[in-house]
Amino acid sequence: MDLVFIIGAAAQVATTGLLTGSVAAAARRAGALPSWLNWLGLTVAALSVLSMLSLLTEPATAFIPLGRFVGMVWFVGLAVALLRRRPAAPAVAPGSTRQPAAQRV
C-alpha cells in the first residue's frame, strides 16, 4: 500500500468526517440548522470514518469518494443554510440609553 494513499485518502476523509459529524451534532443539539442537514452531516461522518477500513480491505475504498463528495455537498448545504438565516435581533434597541447586562458595571 502506498504511503501517499494512507496519508492522503482515508485519513483525510476520516478527519473531515469527524469535523462534519461534530458540527452536525452540535448544530442538531442547538437547533441551529435544518434537521435534514444535521442528519446528512451525521451520515457523512459515518461514511467518512468507514473509509479507514480501506487500509484493511480494498472493497472499503468505495467509502473514500462517498465520504469526500457527499461531504462537499454537505458543506455547500451548510453555507446556503447559514446565508439564509436571519440576523439575530440586537441586544439593545437603537437609540436606547440602557446598556446590556454584560456592559453594566
N, C-alpha and C positions, 0 to 999 in steps of 0.2 A: 504494500500500500504506500502511496506517495505521501511524503510529509506535507506537501502543499495542500493535498486533499484533506488530510487530517486537520490541519490548522485552519484552512480557508473555507471549507464547505460545512461539514457537520457542526463543528464548534461555533462557527459564526452564526449559523442559523439557529442553533440551540440557545445561544446567549441572547440573540434578538428575540427569540420566543419567550425567554424568561422576562425580558423587558416588557414585551407586549402583554404577557399574562399579568404582570404586576400592575401595569397601568390599567388594564381592563378590570382587574379585581378591585382596585381602589376606586375606579370610576363607578363600578357597579355598587359598591358599598355606599358611596356618596350620592348616588343617583345623578351623576353629572353628565352621563351620556345615554343615548337611547339603548334600550335593553338588547336589541338585536346586535348593536355594535359591541357591547360588552361580551355577549356570547360568542361572536365571531372572534374577538380578541382571545378569549379563553381557548377556543378551538385552534386558533393559530399557534398558541403557546403549546398545546398538546402535540400538534403535528410537528412543530419545530423541535421539541425535546425528543420526540421519537426519532428524529433524524440522526441522533447519536448512535442508534442501532446500526447505522450504515458502516460503522467501524468494525462491527462483528459479522454482518451478513450483507451481501450485495443487494438482495431484493429491497432492503430497507432504504436504499439510496433514493427511492421514489419520494420519501418524506422530505428530502432536501429541497427540491423545487416546489413542492406543495407548501412547505413552511415559508419559503422565501417569497413566492409570488402571491400567495394568499395574504401573507403579512404585509406586502406592499399595498394590496387592496385595502387592508385594514387601516394602514396609515393614511391613505387618501380619504377613507371614510371618516377617520378621526379629524383630519384637517377640515373637511367640509362641515362636520358637526360642530366643531369649535368656531368656525366662521359664522355659522348660522345662529349661534347663541346670542341672546340679547344681553347687553351690558347690565351689570348689577346696578341697582339704584344707589345714588350717593348716600353716604352715611349722614350727611348734614345737608339740608336744603340750601340752595344758593341764596345768598342774602341774609341767612340766619346768623345771629350773633352767638348762638350756642355752640360750644365746642364738643366734639365727640368725646366719649368717656376715656378713650385711650390718651387724649391730649390734656386732660384736666390735671391740675397739679394739686 
